[in-house]
Amino acid sequence: MKTLVWVEHDNNEMKDATLSAVTAASQLGEVHLLVAGSGCAGVADAAAKIAGVGKVHLADDPAYEHALAENVAPLIVDQMGHHDAFVAPATTTGKNIAPRVAALLDVMQISDILSVEGDKTFTRPIYAGNAIATVQSSDEKLVITVRGTAFDKAEAEGGSGTVEAVSGPTGEGLSQFVSQEIAESERPELTSAKVIVSGGRALKDAETFEQYITPLADKLGAGIGASRAAVDAGYVPNDYQVGQTGKIVAPEVYIAIGISGAIQHLAGMKDSKTIIAINKDEDAPIFQVADIGLVGDLYKVVPELMEKL
């Protein structure tokens, strides 16, 4: 089986999420990558070095510069004549492109897979991760998104893939890029951070969140996350949100401060290696998944923790 993996990038650097998708694809058979963008030859060269990759298809065209799904999907469908499966990381971009590819191919998409059980058999979470479904496809072509936290990252070096220039449809002008606002931070991205400090609604407002969560994260060199309640209340921007409707993370250490542990939040972080919870409610659901739980007032506990660090 030949599998085509979408390489997520910004035309300069490849995103880590691609490496997990490559690991999943390698369990299906021969792995080819698709790098679509503008002025992105350097990304294709880096992608060719990923262990286990046989070939990199490079589509360099201004139409693909911003990875607009309406432009990229027809290109992928064109390439699927030579491939049996299309795999994309279950990121914002991947989840935008894959459904359009599936619709154009007239097949069912298999979303957010956790494991590969056979050529066309996979596991995926349902009911916010409270149950795991085993699904089998009968479609001739597969369209799959991969939950990055469920697969190890492929080695970024050591491969010897070849780069091949390709071209294809560029869409019909259904959408156009207008602008983007990118939050810049010296902190590690949530999806790749080894330590994450998250705050919840108990932090009252943006100033309090900044006062208690940020210094602790700085001390630990950690990424900052938040529950949906904290994001909806305006304490922090949307890209901090961890959970079913936010980012799925699995760091080495996840510290949940003032987060009760609603099922939607747990779905985004319960695969973390070590979960530390601080909450004054001893019956909070977060303690059911926590490896270390501290029942106490965060306004007293966090400053004491800072002193000891």
C-alpha positions as CSV (number, residue, x, y, z in Angstrom):
1,M,0.0,0.0,0.0
2,K,1.3,3.5,-0.9
3,T,0.4,6.2,1.5
4,L,0.6,9.9,0.8
5,V,1.3,12.1,3.9
6,W,0.5,15.8,4.0
7,V,3.5,17.7,5.3
8,E,2.5,20.6,7.5
9,H,4.8,23.6,7.2
10,D,5.1,27.4,7.0
11,N,7.1,27.3,3.7
12,N,10.3,27.5,5.8
13,E,10.1,24.8,8.5
14,M,8.3,21.5,8.8
15,K,5.9,21.1,11.8
16,D,6.5,18.3,14.3
17,A,3.0,17.0,13.8
18,T,4.1,15.6,10.4
19,L,6.5,13.2,12.1
20,S,3.8,11.4,14.1
21,A,1.7,11.1,10.8
22,V,4.7,9.5,9.1
23,T,4.9,6.9,11.9
24,A,1.3,6.0,11.5
25,A,1.6,5.9,7.7
26,S,4.7,3.6,7.9
27,Q,2.4,1.0,9.5
28,L,0.4,0.9,6.3
29,G,3.2,0.4,3.8
30,E,5.3,2.6,1.6
31,V,5.4,6.3,2.7
32,H,5.4,9.2,0.3
33,L,5.2,12.8,1.4
34,L,3.5,15.8,-0.2
35,V,5.0,19.3,0.3
36,A,2.7,21.9,-1.2
37,G,3.6,25.6,-0.8
38,S,5.5,28.5,-2.4
39,G,9.3,28.7,-2.1
40,C,9.3,25.6,0.0
41,A,12.1,23.5,-1.6
42,G,14.0,23.6,1.7
43,V,11.0,22.0,3.5
44,A,11.0,19.2,0.8
45,D,14.7,18.6,1.4
46,A,14.2,18.4,5.1
47,A,11.2,16.1,4.6
48,A,13.3,13.7,2.5
49,K,15.6,13.1,5.5
50,I,12.8,11.7,7.6
51,A,13.5,8.0,8.4
52,G,11.3,5.7,6.4
53,V,10.3,8.1,3.6
54,G,10.6,6.9,0.1
55,K,9.7,9.9,-2.0
56,V,8.7,13.5,-1.5
57,H,6.4,15.1,-4.0
58,L,7.0,18.9,-4.2
59,A,4.3,21.1,-5.5
60,D,5.7,24.6,-5.5
61,D,3.1,27.1,-6.6
62,P,1.9,30.5,-5.3
63,A,-1.7,29.0,-5.1
64,Y,-0.5,26.7,-2.3
65,E,1.4,29.3,-0.3
66,H,-1.1,29.5,2.6
67,A,-2.4,25.9,2.4
68,L,-5.9,27.0,1.6
69,A,-7.9,23.7,1.7
70,E,-9.9,24.6,-1.4
71,N,-6.7,24.9,-3.4
72,V,-4.8,22.0,-1.9
73,A,-7.5,19.4,-1.8
74,P,-7.8,19.1,-5.7
75,L,-4.0,18.6,-5.8
76,I,-4.1,15.8,-3.3
77,V,-7.0,14.1,-5.1
78,D,-4.9,14.3,-8.3
79,Q,-2.0,12.6,-6.5
80,M,-4.3,9.9,-5.1
81,G,-4.4,8.2,-8.5
82,H,-1.0,6.8,-7.5
83,H,-1.7,6.2,-3.8
84,D,-3.9,4.1,-1.7
85,A,-4.3,6.2,1.4
86,F,-4.0,9.9,2.3
87,V,-2.8,10.7,5.9
88,A,-2.8,14.1,7.6
89,P,-2.0,15.1,11.2
90,A,-5.2,16.0,13.1
91,T,-4.2,19.6,13.4
92,T,-6.3,22.6,12.5
93,T,-4.9,22.6,8.9
94,G,-5.0,18.8,8.6
95,K,-8.6,18.7,9.8
96,N,-9.5,21.4,7.3
97,I,-8.0,19.7,4.3
98,A,-8.8,16.0,4.9
99,P,-12.7,16.2,4.8
100,R,-12.5,18.0,1.4
101,V,-10.2,15.3,0.0
102,A,-12.6,12.6,1.3
103,A,-15.6,14.4,-0.3
104,L,-13.9,14.7,-3.7
105,L,-12.9,11.0,-3.5
106,D,-16.4,10.1,-2.3
107,V,-15.1,8.1,0.6
108,M,-15.6,8.1,4.4
109,Q,-12.9,9.8,6.4
110,I,-11.4,8.0,9.4
111,S,-10.7,10.7,11.9
112,D,-8.2,11.0,14.8
113,I,-6.8,7.5,14.7
114,L,-5.0,6.1,17.8
115,S,-3.6,2.9,16.3
116,V,-3.3,0.9,13.1
117,E,-4.7,-2.5,13.5
118,G,-4.6,-3.7,9.9
119,D,-4.5,-2.4,6.3
120,K,-8.0,-0.9,6.7
121,T,-8.6,-1.3,10.4
122,F,-8.0,1.4,13.0
123,T,-8.9,2.6,16.5
124,R,-10.2,6.0,17.2
125,P,-11.8,7.8,20.3
126,I,-15.5,8.4,20.6
127,Y,-17.5,10.1,23.3
128,A,-14.7,12.5,24.2
129,G,-12.3,9.6,24.5
130,N,-14.4,7.7,27.0
131,A,-14.7,4.8,24.6
132,I,-12.4,3.6,21.9
133,A,-14.0,2.3,18.6
134,T,-12.4,-0.1,16.2
135,V,-13.3,0.8,12.7
136,Q,-12.8,-0.9,9.4
137,S,-13.1,0.7,6.0
138,S,-14.4,-0.9,2.8
139,D,-13.5,2.1,0.6
140,E,-10.9,1.6,-2.1
141,K,-9.0,4.8,-1.0
142,L,-8.4,5.8,2.6
143,V,-8.5,9.3,4.0
144,I,-7.1,9.4,7.6
145,T,-6.2,12.0,10.2
146,V,-3.8,11.0,13.0
147,R,-3.8,12.0,16.6
148,G,-0.2,13.0,17.1
149,T,0.0,12.2,20.8
150,A,-0.9,8.5,20.0
151,F,2.2,7.9,17.8
152,D,5.9,8.3,18.4
153,K,7.6,10.9,16.2
154,A,9.6,9.5,13.3
155,E,13.3,10.3,13.3
156,A,13.8,13.6,11.4
157,E,17.2,12.5,10.3
158,G,18.7,9.4,8.7
159,G,16.3,9.0,5.7
160,S,17.3,9.1,2.1
161,G,14.1,10.0,0.2
162,T,14.1,11.5,-3.2
163,V,12.4,14.8,-4.1
164,E,10.1,14.9,-7.2
165,A,8.5,18.0,-8.6
166,V,4.7,17.6,-9.3
167,S,1.9,19.9,-10.4
168,G,-1.8,19.7,-10.3
169,P,-5.1,21.6,-10.0
170,T,-5.0,24.8,-7.9
171,G,-8.7,25.1,-7.1
172,E,-11.3,27.4,-8.6
173,G,-10.8,30.5,-6.6
174,L,-13.4,29.5,-4.0
175,S,-11.4,31.2,-1.3
176,Q,-8.6,33.6,-1.0
177,F,-6.0,34.5,1.6
178,V,-6.7,37.8,3.3
179,S,-4.5,38.0,6.3
180,Q,-3.3,36.2,9.4
181,E,-2.5,37.1,13.0
182,I,0.1,34.8,14.5
183,A,0.8,34.9,18.2
184,E,4.5,34.9,18.7
185,S,6.0,33.5,21.9
186,E,9.3,32.3,23.2
187,R,7.5,29.5,25.0
188,P,7.3,26.0,23.4
189,E,4.2,25.3,21.4
190,L,1.6,23.4,23.4
191,T,1.6,20.4,21.2
192,S,5.4,19.9,21.5
193,A,6.0,21.2,25.0
194,K,7.4,18.7,27.5
195,V,5.9,20.5,30.4
196,I,2.6,22.4,30.4
197,V,1.1,24.6,33.1
198,S,-2.7,25.1,32.6
199,G,-5.1,27.3,34.5
200,G,-8.9,27.2,34.8
201,R,-11.8,29.4,35.6
202,A,-10.8,29.6,39.3
203,L,-8.2,32.2,38.4
204,K,-10.9,34.8,38.2
205,D,-9.5,37.1,35.4
206,A,-6.7,37.7,33.0
207,E,-4.6,39.6,35.5
208,T,-4.8,36.8,38.0
209,F,-4.0,34.2,35.4
210,E,-0.9,36.2,34.4
211,Q,0.1,36.6,38.1
212,Y,-0.1,33.0,39.1
213,I,0.4,30.9,36.0
214,T,3.0,32.7,34.0
215,P,5.8,32.9,36.6
216,L,5.4,29.2,37.3
217,A,5.5,28.4,33.6
218,D,8.6,30.6,33.3
219,K,10.3,28.8,36.2
220,L,9.7,25.4,34.6
221,G,10.3,26.4,31.0
222,A,6.8,25.2,30.3
223,G,4.1,26.0,27.8
224,I,0.9,27.6,29.0
225,G,-2.5,26.0,28.6
226,A,-6.0,26.7,29.7
227,S,-9.4,25.2,30.1
228,R,-12.2,26.2,27.7
229,A,-13.9,28.1,30.6
230,A,-10.8,30.2,31.1
231,V,-10.6,30.9,27.4
232,D,-14.3,31.8,27.1
233,A,-14.0,34.1,30.0
234,G,-11.3,36.0,28.2
235,Y,-8.4,35.2,30.5
236,V,-6.2,34.0,27.6
237,P,-6.3,33.7,23.8
238,N,-8.0,30.7,22.0
239,D,-4.7,29.1,21.1
240,Y,-4.0,28.3,24.8
241,Q,-7.1,26.0,25.0
242,V,-6.5,22.4,25.8
243,G,-9.3,19.9,25.3
244,Q,-11.7,18.3,22.9
245,T,-12.3,21.6,21.1
246,G,-8.8,22.9,21.7
247,K,-5.4,21.2,21.4
248,I,-4.7,17.6,22.2
249,V,-1.5,17.4,24.3
250,A,0.6,14.6,25.9
251,P,3.6,16.3,27.7
252,E,5.9,14.6,30.2
253,V,4.3,16.7,32.9
254,Y,0.9,18.4,32.9
255,I,0.1,20.7,35.8
256,A,-3.6,21.6,36.1
257,I,-4.3,24.6,38.4
258,G,-7.9,25.5,39.3
259,I,-9.3,23.2,36.6
260,S,-12.2,21.0,37.7
261,G,-11.6,18.4,34.9
262,A,-14.7,18.5,32.7
263,I,-14.8,15.6,30.3
264,Q,-14.0,17.9,27.4
265,H,-10.8,19.0,29.0
266,L,-9.7,15.6,30.1
267,A,-10.1,14.4,26.4
268,G,-7.3,16.8,25.5
269,M,-4.7,16.0,28.2
270,K,-5.3,12.6,29.9
271,D,-2.6,10.9,27.9
272,S,0.1,13.1,29.6
273,K,2.8,11.0,31.2
274,T,2.4,12.7,34.7
275,I,-0.6,14.8,35.7
276,I,-0.4,17.1,38.7
277,A,-3.7,18.7,39.8
278,I,-4.2,21.6,42.3
279,N,-7.8,22.3,43.3
280,K,-9.6,23.1,46.4
281,D,-12.5,20.8,45.6
282,E,-11.5,17.3,46.7
283,D,-14.3,15.9,44.5
284,A,-13.1,17.6,41.3
285,P,-13.0,15.1,38.4
286,I,-9.5,16.1,37.6
287,F,-8.3,14.0,40.6
288,Q,-9.6,10.8,39.0
289,V,-6.9,11.1,36.3
290,A,-4.2,12.9,38.3
291,D,-1.0,11.0,39.3
292,I,-0.4,13.6,42.0
293,G,-3.3,15.6,43.5
294,L,-3.1,18.5,46.0
295,V,-6.3,19.7,47.6
296,G,-5.7,23.3,48.5
297,D,-6.3,26.9,47.6
298,L,-4.2,27.8,44.5
299,Y,-3.7,31.3,45.8
300,K,-1.7,29.8,48.7
301,V,-0.3,26.7,47.1
302,V,1.2,28.3,43.9
303,P,3.2,31.0,45.7
304,E,4.6,28.3,48.1
305,L,5.5,26.1,45.1
306,M,7.3,29.1,43.5
307,E,9.3,29.6,46.7
308,K,10.5,26.0,46.8
309,L,11.4,26.0,43.1
